[in-house]
Amino acid sequence: MELIDPKIDLVFKHIFGSSEEPQQLLALVNAVLETHDEPLIKSLHVTNPHIDPTTLKDKQVIFDIKAHSEQSEPI
């Protein structure tokens, strides 16, 4: 079984862009913030304008995130 590269825009959006299951994205964002000694995110919401590419090579992906830090500040 061949694995698909998660750095491809469409694959990344499929893995991390689900508004129904944001746990993977929350873990990724917090891992990045933690390396910079920033406050961690306690909740987030993915806003998807449904502008999806038609092939793996297309780059027209929009990915908006609304998040709140552990101090309940909007980010």
C-alpha angles and dihedrals in degrees: 000000000000118000121224117232108253090209090072106104096234093047092047090051091049092051100040105020102074112123089194094057111027096161095104092050092045090053092049095048092046092049090055094044092048092058088057097045091245125147112274124243117250098186139008140179125209115220111203119190089191097239098145128173117240097222137028090254095057117102102198099115123137117196120181123180129190111197142174123211126226086266088058092247117146111243 
